[in-house]
Amino acid sequence: MDTAIKTDGRVAPWNRGKLLGQKPPLKLKEIWAVRIRLQLAGRVRELALFNLAIDSKLRGCDLVGLRVHDVVHGSRVAARAIVMQRKTQRPVQFEINEQTRDAVANWIASAHLRPEQFLFPSRVSRSPHLSPRQYSRIVGHGSRRLDWTRQPTGRTRCGAPRPR
């Protein structure tokens, strides 16, 4: 009862005034803000991961399970890819735009990845690729670094990084 506030003999709910439910999707302006900040910071892996997540709309477990040969044909990143979803066991086709292709190609070149390897390998030796939990931490850490905040209107915005 420490967290509850009594008003007129009634206990106010713990979530009064808090936004509930699914967060609204990012706006185009916010997506570009994240991309530019990742480019300026030189975060090649995170930029490729973010761009591919936006383009493909895949679940995190499917995104981290991608292999290089899923998105690369020959020496070029393909304009389209088909991936089998783990949850539904259905194939999903998605387009990869030019900016994402460049980001993925830069990531593959900088990480020296071969076609049979995972596109986002784990830095932990016992795991072949990023786990969905690691992916979640990267996204969460990036959102804290970019100072994502929820506004009273229910919209998400990207503010300036917090001073330390």
N, CA, C and O of each residue as an XYZ file, in Angstrom:
656
protein
N       0.805     -1.191      0.000
C       0.000      0.000      0.000
C       0.853      1.262      0.000
O       0.319      2.371     -0.011
N       2.175      1.102      0.012
C       3.044      2.269      0.026
C       2.952      3.061     -1.272
O       3.028      4.289     -1.264
N       2.788      2.346     -2.397
C       2.770      3.027     -3.683
C       1.405      3.606     -4.027
O       1.298      4.485     -4.882
N       0.366      3.118     -3.367
C      -0.977      3.602     -3.671
C      -1.253      4.910     -2.921
O      -0.773      5.102     -1.803
N      -2.004      5.779     -3.522
C      -2.357      7.064     -2.939
C      -3.845      7.045     -2.618
O      -4.669      6.715     -3.471
N      -4.183      7.398     -1.390
C      -5.599      7.408     -1.002
C      -6.210      8.759     -1.331
O      -5.661      9.806     -0.987
N      -7.343      8.719     -1.996
C      -8.102      9.925     -2.273
C      -9.568      9.607     -2.023
O     -10.131      8.716     -2.659
N     -10.181     10.323     -1.108
C     -11.594     10.138     -0.775
C     -11.905      8.692     -0.367
O     -12.958      8.163     -0.724
N     -11.008      8.059      0.367
C     -11.257      6.707      0.837
C     -11.005      5.636     -0.198
O     -11.131      4.450      0.107
N     -10.655      6.014     -1.404
C     -10.386      5.039     -2.465
C      -8.888      5.032     -2.765
O      -8.206      6.047     -2.622
N      -8.409      3.907     -3.169
C      -6.997      3.778     -3.525
C      -6.854      4.026     -5.023
O      -7.529      3.394     -5.835
N      -5.969      4.954     -5.377
C      -5.745      5.255     -6.797
C      -4.951      4.111     -7.425
O      -4.022      3.597     -6.801
N      -5.291      3.711     -8.625
C      -4.555      2.627     -9.275
C      -3.091      3.007     -9.511
O      -2.759      4.181     -9.681
N      -2.220      1.987     -9.518
C      -0.785      2.221     -9.673
C      -0.448      2.800    -11.031
O       0.567      3.481    -11.177
N      -1.283      2.541    -12.032
C      -0.961      2.985    -13.381
C      -1.747      4.227    -13.805
O      -1.857      4.510    -14.997
N      -2.289      4.964    -12.845
C      -3.038      6.176    -13.178
C      -2.088      7.208    -13.793
O      -1.041      7.517    -13.224
N      -2.460      7.727    -14.938
C      -1.645      8.726    -15.619
C      -0.538      8.150    -16.494
O       0.153      8.902    -17.181
N      -0.355      6.835    -16.482
C       0.687      6.221    -17.300
C       0.081      5.768    -18.631
O      -1.094      5.408    -18.707
N       0.898      5.794    -19.660
C       0.447      5.336    -20.970
C       0.500      3.818    -21.012
O       1.495      3.218    -20.605
N      -0.539      3.212    -21.490
C      -0.634      1.759    -21.536
C      -0.691      1.277    -22.972
O      -0.999      2.037    -23.890
N      -0.393      0.016    -23.146
C      -0.539     -0.610    -24.454
C       0.688     -0.487    -25.320
O       1.769     -0.115    -24.865
N       0.492     -0.807    -26.569
C       1.576     -0.817    -27.537
C       2.040      0.605    -27.833
O       1.237      1.533    -27.923
N       3.358      0.753    -27.981
C       3.892      2.063    -28.325
C       3.556      2.373    -29.778
O       3.497      1.462    -30.604
N       3.340      3.620    -30.097
C       3.051      3.958    -31.491
C       4.294      3.745    -32.345
O       5.412      3.849    -31.840
N       4.116      3.450    -33.629
C       5.278      3.246    -34.497
C       6.068      4.532    -34.678
O       5.547      5.633    -34.500
N       7.336      4.368    -35.036
C       8.189      5.521    -35.284
C       7.721      6.258    -36.524
O       7.250      5.648    -37.484
N       7.854      7.557    -36.495
C       7.541      8.369    -37.668
C       8.765      8.409    -38.568
O       9.878      8.110    -38.135
N       8.550      8.778    -39.814
C       9.638      8.833    -40.780
C      10.747      9.775    -40.323
O      11.928      9.476    -40.498
N      10.374     10.903    -39.745
C      11.344     11.877    -39.258
C      12.208     11.264    -38.149
O      13.412     11.514    -38.092
N      11.597     10.467    -37.275
C      12.322      9.836    -36.184
C      13.256      8.736    -36.693
O      14.359      8.565    -36.174
N      12.816      8.001    -37.697
C      13.658      6.961    -38.290
C      14.906      7.589    -38.892
O      16.013      7.084    -38.702
N      14.731      8.680    -39.613
C      15.884      9.348    -40.210
C      16.814      9.922    -39.151
O      18.031      9.934    -39.338
N      16.259     10.393    -38.047
C      17.089     10.918    -36.954
C      17.981      9.814    -36.386
O      19.162     10.040    -36.125
N      17.414      8.621    -36.196
C      18.195      7.496    -35.672
C      19.277      7.096    -36.670
O      20.426      6.867    -36.293
N      18.900      7.013    -37.951
C      19.881      6.629    -38.978
C      21.059      7.594    -39.024
O      22.215      7.177    -39.084
N      20.756      8.876    -38.995
C      21.824      9.876    -39.087
C      22.725      9.809    -37.859
O      23.946      9.907    -37.981
N      22.134      9.643    -36.678
C      22.951      9.546    -35.468
C      23.831      8.306    -35.473
O      24.979      8.357    -35.031
N      23.305      7.197    -35.968
C      24.124      5.986    -36.053
C      25.253      6.157    -37.062
O      26.367      5.689    -36.829
N      24.975      6.823    -38.180
C      26.014      7.080    -39.177
C      27.094      7.987    -38.611
O      28.283      7.719    -38.783
N      26.694      9.057    -37.938
C      27.667      9.989    -37.377
C      28.513      9.342    -36.285
O      29.683      9.685    -36.114
N      27.920      8.406    -35.548
C      28.648      7.719    -34.488
C      29.524      6.599    -35.033
O      30.344      6.047    -34.300
N      29.363      6.255    -36.314
C      30.165      5.191    -36.916
C      29.772      3.803    -36.438
O      30.606      2.898    -36.431
N      28.532      3.620    -36.042
C      28.033      2.337    -35.531
C      27.532      1.506    -36.712
O      26.337      1.502    -37.009
N      28.441      0.806    -37.382
C      28.136      0.095    -38.625
C      27.160     -1.051    -38.375
O      26.170     -1.187    -39.095
N      27.430     -1.884    -37.354
C      26.554     -3.025    -37.086
C      25.156     -2.564    -36.698
O      24.168     -3.088    -37.213
N      25.060     -1.587    -35.795
C      23.757     -1.121    -35.343
C      22.969     -0.460    -36.477
O      21.747     -0.591    -36.548
N      23.674      0.247    -37.361
C      23.012      0.873    -38.507
C      22.439     -0.192    -39.440
O      21.299     -0.077    -39.890
N      23.230     -1.232    -39.731
C      22.741     -2.311    -40.589
C      21.574     -3.036    -39.927
O      20.592     -3.369    -40.590
N      21.676     -3.280    -38.632
C      20.616     -3.961    -37.889
C      19.334     -3.130    -37.881
O      18.247     -3.661    -38.109
N      19.457     -1.828    -37.619
C      18.294     -0.938    -37.582
C      17.639     -0.839    -38.957
O      16.423     -0.985    -39.080
N      18.452     -0.589    -39.998
C      17.891     -0.445    -41.345
C      17.210     -1.725    -41.809
O      16.131     -1.679    -42.399
N      17.838     -2.864    -41.545
C      17.249     -4.137    -41.957
C      15.969     -4.424    -41.174
O      15.017     -4.974    -41.729
N      15.934     -4.062    -39.905
C      14.718     -4.256    -39.106
C      13.577     -3.400    -39.643
O      12.437     -3.859    -39.715
N      13.877     -2.165    -40.019
C      12.846     -1.272    -40.550
C      12.351     -1.780    -41.900
O      11.144     -1.809    -42.142
N      13.265     -2.181    -42.781
C      12.873     -2.628    -44.117
C      12.117     -3.956    -44.090
O      11.116     -4.117    -44.787
N      12.596     -4.905    -43.287
C      12.044     -6.253    -43.344
C      10.797     -6.435    -42.488
O       9.945     -7.265    -42.806
N      10.680     -5.665    -41.397
C       9.578     -5.819    -40.446
C       9.530     -7.231    -39.875
O       8.456     -7.731    -39.540
N      10.687     -7.871    -39.764
C      10.772     -9.214    -39.202
C      10.773     -9.148    -37.678
O      11.133     -8.130    -37.087
N      10.367    -10.244    -37.057
C      10.500    -10.359    -35.607
C      11.983    -10.414    -35.260
O      12.815    -10.759    -36.099
N      12.301    -10.072    -34.024
C      13.696    -10.054    -33.587
C      14.380    -11.396    -33.744
O      15.543    -11.451    -34.145
N      13.671    -12.497    -33.432
C      14.286    -13.826    -33.535
C      14.599    -14.181    -34.981
O      15.575    -14.881    -35.249
N      13.783    -13.706    -35.914
C      14.043    -13.965    -37.332
C      15.147    -13.062    -37.867
O      15.935    -13.478    -38.716
N      15.205    -11.844    -37.379
C      16.211    -10.893    -37.838
C      17.619    -11.327    -37.436
O      18.539    -11.284    -38.252
N      17.787    -11.742    -36.183
C      19.130    -12.141    -35.726
C      19.546    -13.482    -36.303
O      20.733    -13.811    -36.296
N      18.595    -14.263    -36.804
C      18.905    -15.556    -37.400
C      19.234    -15.498    -38.881
O      19.476    -16.538    -39.493
N      19.251    -14.307    -39.476
C      19.577    -14.182    -40.898
C      21.023    -14.573    -41.154
O      21.911    -14.280    -40.353
N      21.243    -15.225    -42.260
C      22.599    -15.545    -42.698
C      22.969    -14.607    -43.836
O      22.101    -13.990    -44.455
N      24.245    -14.509    -44.102
C      24.730    -13.599    -45.140
C      24.126    -13.986    -46.488
O      23.725    -13.115    -47.259
N      24.059    -15.293    -46.777
C      23.534    -15.711    -48.092
C      22.038    -15.467    -48.232
O      21.508    -15.577    -49.338
N      21.334    -15.137    -47.133
C      19.911    -14.790    -47.232
C      19.706    -13.432    -47.895
O      18.692    -13.213    -48.558
N      20.659    -12.520    -47.720
C      20.499    -11.166    -48.249
C      21.528    -10.809    -49.315
O      21.408     -9.768    -49.961
N      22.541    -11.658    -49.510
C      23.588    -11.378    -50.495
C      23.547    -12.443    -51.590
O      23.512    -13.641    -51.309
N      23.551    -11.988    -52.825
C      23.643    -12.891    -53.969
C      24.880    -12.514    -54.755
O      24.969    -11.415    -55.303
N      25.831    -13.426    -54.806
C      27.107    -13.117    -55.449
C      27.906    -12.193    -54.558
O      28.209    -12.527    -53.412
N      28.246    -11.035    -55.086
C      29.018    -10.071    -54.293
C      28.186     -8.840    -53.924
O      28.699     -7.891    -53.331
N      26.897     -8.865    -54.279
C      26.041     -7.701    -54.015
C      24.894     -8.061    -53.086
O      24.415     -9.195    -53.077
N      24.466     -7.089    -52.313
C      23.292     -7.273    -51.458
C      22.062     -7.215    -52.358
O      21.913     -6.294    -53.161
N      21.191     -8.198    -52.219
C      20.018     -8.310    -53.077
C      18.990     -7.218    -52.771
O      18.930     -6.692    -51.659
N      18.195     -6.896    -53.770
C      17.131     -5.910    -53.596
C      15.925     -6.523    -52.892
O      15.127     -5.807    -52.286
N      15.790     -7.850    -52.969
C      14.700     -8.565    -52.304
C      15.250     -9.812    -51.645
O      16.224    -10.405    -52.110
N      14.612    -10.198    -50.559
C      15.010    -11.418    -49.862
C      13.762    -12.152    -49.399
O      12.717    -11.547    -49.164
N      13.890    -13.468    -49.275
C      12.803    -14.303    -48.772
C      13.345    -15.076    -47.580
O      14.381    -15.736    -47.664
N      12.625    -14.982    -46.469
C      13.039    -15.627    -45.231
C      11.868    -16.421    -44.676
O      10.720    -15.983    -44.752
N      12.164    -17.596    -44.115
C      11.136    -18.409    -43.472
C      11.007    -17.957    -42.019
O      11.981    -17.981    -41.267
N       9.800    -17.545    -41.628
C       9.567    -17.118    -40.250
C       9.564    -18.321    -39.322
O       9.012    -19.369    -39.657
N      10.175    -18.173    -38.163
C      10.227    -19.274    -37.200
C       8.876    -19.520    -36.542
O       8.503    -20.670    -36.311
N       8.148    -18.468    -36.242
C       6.891    -18.626    -35.520
C       5.800    -19.238    -36.389
O       5.105    -20.158    -35.958
N       5.647    -18.734    -37.607
C       4.543    -19.179    -38.466
C       4.957    -20.215    -39.505
O       4.103    -20.838    -40.135
N       6.260    -20.402    -39.688
C       6.791    -21.312    -40.711
C       6.310    -20.944    -42.115
O       6.113    -21.811    -42.965
N       6.127    -19.651    -42.338
C       5.719    -19.165    -43.652
C       6.813    -18.288    -44.225
O       7.487    -17.569    -43.487
N       6.997    -18.340    -45.543
C       8.019    -17.472    -46.143
C       7.549    -16.019    -46.202
O       6.380    -15.738    -46.466
N       8.475    -15.116    -45.952
C       8.188    -13.693    -45.990
C       9.166    -13.046    -46.957
O      10.380    -13.202    -46.826
N       8.631    -12.321    -47.924
C       9.476    -11.609    -48.882
C       9.481    -10.135    -48.506
O       8.446     -9.562    -48.165
N      10.667     -9.528    -48.575
C      10.766     -8.107    -48.271
C      11.788     -7.467    -49.184
O      12.725     -8.113    -49.653
N      11.588     -6.174    -49.427
C      12.517     -5.408    -50.249
C      13.548     -4.741    -49.359
O      13.257     -4.342    -48.232
N      14.752     -4.627    -49.885
C      15.838     -3.969    -49.172
C      16.191     -2.726    -49.980
O      16.657     -2.830    -51.114
N      15.969     -1.540    -49.392
C      16.214     -0.312    -50.147
C      17.716     -0.034    -50.285
O      18.541     -0.708    -49.668
N      18.046      0.941    -51.083
C      19.443      1.227    -51.419
C      20.279      1.578    -50.193
O      21.409      1.109    -50.054
N      19.732      2.393    -49.315
C      20.482      2.793    -48.121
C      20.764      1.592    -47.215
O      21.850      1.483    -46.645
N      19.800      0.708    -47.086
C      19.991     -0.496    -46.278
C      21.001     -1.417    -46.926
O      21.828     -2.015    -46.238
N      20.945     -1.541    -48.255
C      21.932     -2.383    -48.953
C      23.342     -1.871    -48.708
O      24.259     -2.659    -48.477
N      23.521     -0.548    -48.757
C      24.849      0.029    -48.493
C      25.291     -0.251    -47.062
O      26.444     -0.612    -46.824
N      24.377     -0.084    -46.110
C      24.723     -0.319    -44.706
C      25.086     -1.784    -44.461
O      26.049     -2.076    -43.751
N      24.317     -2.705    -45.048
C      24.591     -4.134    -44.884
C      25.906     -4.499    -45.564
O      26.695     -5.266    -45.013
N      26.148     -3.960    -46.753
C      27.408     -4.239    -47.457
C      28.601     -3.719    -46.651
O      29.628     -4.392    -46.569
N      28.478     -2.533    -46.058
C      29.554     -2.001    -45.211
C      29.784     -2.883    -43.995
O      30.927     -3.117    -43.604
N      28.697     -3.378    -43.392
C      28.825     -4.248    -42.226
C      29.504     -5.567    -42.602
O      30.388     -6.034    -41.883
N      29.101     -6.161    -43.711
C      29.693     -7.431    -44.143
C      31.176     -7.253    -44.433
O      31.992     -8.099    -44.068
N      31.525     -6.142    -45.093
C      32.931     -5.889    -45.406
C      33.756     -5.631    -44.142
O      34.875     -6.130    -44.018
N      33.212     -4.859    -43.213
C      33.985     -4.533    -42.010
C      34.106     -5.728    -41.069
O      35.096     -5.836    -40.345
N      33.122     -6.627    -41.063
C      33.160     -7.800    -40.188
C      33.801     -9.003    -40.870
O      34.004    -10.035    -40.231
N      34.124     -8.888    -42.165
C      34.745     -9.975    -42.941
C      33.897    -11.256    -42.859
O      34.402    -12.329    -42.528
N      32.604    -11.121    -43.167
C      31.688    -12.254    -43.080
C      31.683    -13.054    -44.372
O      31.813    -12.504    -45.465
N      31.528    -14.371    -44.224
C      31.415    -15.277    -45.365
C      29.939    -15.628    -45.573
O      29.140    -15.459    -44.651
N      29.556    -16.114    -46.763
C      28.140    -16.371    -47.059
C      27.447    -17.343    -46.101
O      26.247    -17.205    -45.860
N      28.160    -18.309    -45.556
C      27.512    -19.290    -44.675
C      27.377    -18.804    -43.225
O      26.725    -19.461    -42.414
N      27.979    -17.677    -42.901
C      27.928    -17.166    -41.531
C      26.630    -16.397    -41.278
O      25.931    -15.983    -42.203
N      26.338    -16.224    -39.980
C      25.197    -15.403    -39.608
C      25.518    -13.948    -39.895
O      26.663    -13.519    -39.757
N      24.507    -13.191    -40.295
C      24.700    -11.784    -40.642
C      25.082    -10.955    -39.419
O      25.848     -9.998    -39.528
N      24.552    -11.320    -38.266
C      24.871    -10.610    -37.029
C      25.415    -11.613    -36.018
O      24.686    -12.059    -35.132
N      26.707    -11.972    -36.148
C      27.273    -12.959    -35.228
C      27.406    -12.384    -33.822
O      27.557    -11.178    -33.623
N      27.345    -13.291    -32.867
C      27.487    -12.881    -31.476
C      28.965    -12.690    -31.153
O      29.833    -13.331    -31.747
N      29.231    -11.816    -30.221
C      30.605    -11.641    -29.757
C      30.955    -12.668    -28.696
O      32.110    -12.778    -28.283
N      29.950    -13.423    -28.254
C      30.161    -14.494    -27.293
C      30.471    -15.752    -28.086
O      29.724    -16.111    -28.996
N      31.555    -16.419    -27.752
C      32.031    -17.537    -28.575
C      31.081    -18.728    -28.591
O      31.053    -19.467    -29.575
N      30.292    -18.938    -27.518
C      29.440    -20.134    -27.486
C      28.145    -19.964    -28.284
O      27.408    -20.931    -28.476
N      27.868    -18.766    -28.741
C      26.643    -18.503    -29.481
C      26.989    -18.102    -30.915
O      27.818    -17.216    -31.118
N      26.374    -18.732    -31.902
C      26.724    -18.407    -33.294
C      26.191    -17.063    -33.776
O      26.796    -16.439    -34.648
N      25.073    -16.610    -33.227
C      24.505    -15.327    -33.654
C      23.929    -14.600    -32.456
O      23.791    -15.172    -31.375
N      23.594    -13.336    -32.656
C      22.958    -12.562    -31.593
C      21.688    -13.270    -31.143
O      20.937    -13.795    -31.965
N      21.455    -13.283    -29.860
C      20.188    -13.827    -29.381
C      19.148    -12.702    -29.442
O      19.506    -11.525    -29.466
N      17.875    -13.065    -29.467
C      16.856    -12.013    -29.427
C      16.992    -11.118    -28.197
O      16.661     -9.933    -28.246
N      17.480    -11.689    -27.096
C      17.680    -10.885    -25.883
C      18.814     -9.879    -26.082
O      18.712     -8.731    -25.650
N      19.895    -10.312    -26.737
C      20.994     -9.384    -27.028
C      20.516     -8.281    -27.966
O      20.872     -7.114    -27.799
N      19.705     -8.661    -28.954
C      19.126     -7.690    -29.879
C      18.287     -6.675    -29.116
O      18.347     -5.476    -29.388
N      17.503     -7.166    -28.155
C      16.687     -6.284    -27.333
C      17.555     -5.326    -26.526
O      17.215     -4.152    -26.382
N      18.665     -5.815    -26.002
C      19.568     -4.950    -25.235
C      20.193     -3.884    -26.118
O      20.334     -2.736    -25.697
N      20.570     -4.247    -27.339
C      21.152     -3.277    -28.271
C      20.140     -2.178    -28.568
O      20.473     -0.993    -28.548
N      18.905     -2.578    -28.840
C      17.852     -1.609    -29.125
C      17.582     -0.744    -27.895
O      17.431      0.472    -28.009
N      17.523     -1.376    -26.718
C      17.272     -0.629    -25.487
C      18.409      0.319    -25.155
O      18.171      1.459    -24.754
N      19.648     -0.142    -25.318
C      20.805      0.706    -25.042
C      20.854      1.869    -26.017
O      21.166      2.997    -25.634
N      20.546      1.593    -27.280
C      20.529      2.659    -28.282
C      19.454      3.680    -28.014
O      19.654      4.874    -28.241
N      18.297      3.218    -27.526
C      17.220      4.164    -27.238
C      17.574      5.027    -26.036
O      17.230      6.208    -26.005
N      18.261      4.455    -25.040
C      18.687      5.269    -23.892
C      19.780      6.243    -24.308
O      19.809      7.383    -23.845
N      20.679      5.796    -25.181
C      21.758      6.664    -25.640
C      21.198      7.832    -26.446
O      21.714      8.946    -26.363
N      20.150      7.586    -27.221
C      19.539      8.639    -28.025
C      18.459      9.390    -27.260
O      17.841     10.309    -27.797
N      18.228      9.004    -26.003
C      17.284      9.686    -25.117
C      15.860      9.686    -25.679
O      15.250     10.742    -25.847
N      15.339      8.490    -25.966
C      13.949      8.387    -26.397
C      13.076      8.587    -25.180
O      13.293      7.964    -24.140
N      12.102      9.442    -25.306
C      11.186      9.684    -24.194
C       9.745      9.621    -24.686
O       9.454      9.868    -25.856
N       8.852      9.283    -23.758
C       7.427      9.265    -24.080
C       6.851     10.620    -23.726
O       7.103     11.140    -22.639
N       6.101     11.181    -24.611
C       5.484     12.478    -24.397
C       4.075     12.285    -23.824
O       3.478     11.223    -23.999
N       3.548     13.295    -23.148
C       2.182     13.182    -22.619
C       1.151     12.914    -23.708
O       0.087     12.362    -23.426
N       1.444     13.292    -24.932
C       0.501     13.056    -26.029
C       0.545     11.611    -26.504
O      -0.262     11.216    -27.345
N       1.486     10.805    -25.972
C       1.592      9.416    -26.389
C       2.528      9.232    -27.551
O       2.640      8.131    -28.088
N       3.202     10.286    -27.949
C       4.113     10.177    -29.081
C       5.532      9.982    -28.582
O       5.871     10.380    -27.468
N       6.354      9.369    -29.414
C       7.753      9.158    -29.073
C       8.585     10.194    -29.790
O       8.346     10.494    -30.960
N       9.563     10.742    -29.089
C      10.436     11.701    -29.754
C      11.876     11.406    -29.379
O      12.151     10.752    -28.373
N      12.769     11.885    -30.183
C      14.188     11.714    -29.925
C      14.762     13.064    -29.513
O      14.757     14.012    -30.298
N      15.249     13.145    -28.296
C      15.811     14.393    -27.805
C      17.322     14.370    -27.912
O      17.915     13.409    -28.403
N      17.917     15.419    -27.454
C      19.373     15.483    -27.436
C      19.914     14.516    -26.395
O      19.235     14.247    -25.404
N      21.111     13.989    -26.590
C      21.663     13.067    -25.585
C      21.782     13.758    -24.237
O      22.050     14.956    -24.151
N      21.578     12.978    -23.195
C      21.636     13.513    -21.837
C      23.062     13.942    -21.487
O      24.013     13.225    -21.795
N      23.218     15.084    -20.857
C      24.560     15.465    -20.402
C      24.965     14.597    -19.223
O      24.124     14.219    -18.406
N      26.255     14.279    -19.132
C      26.743     13.426    -18.035
C      27.650     14.173    -17.133
O      28.151     13.612    -16.159
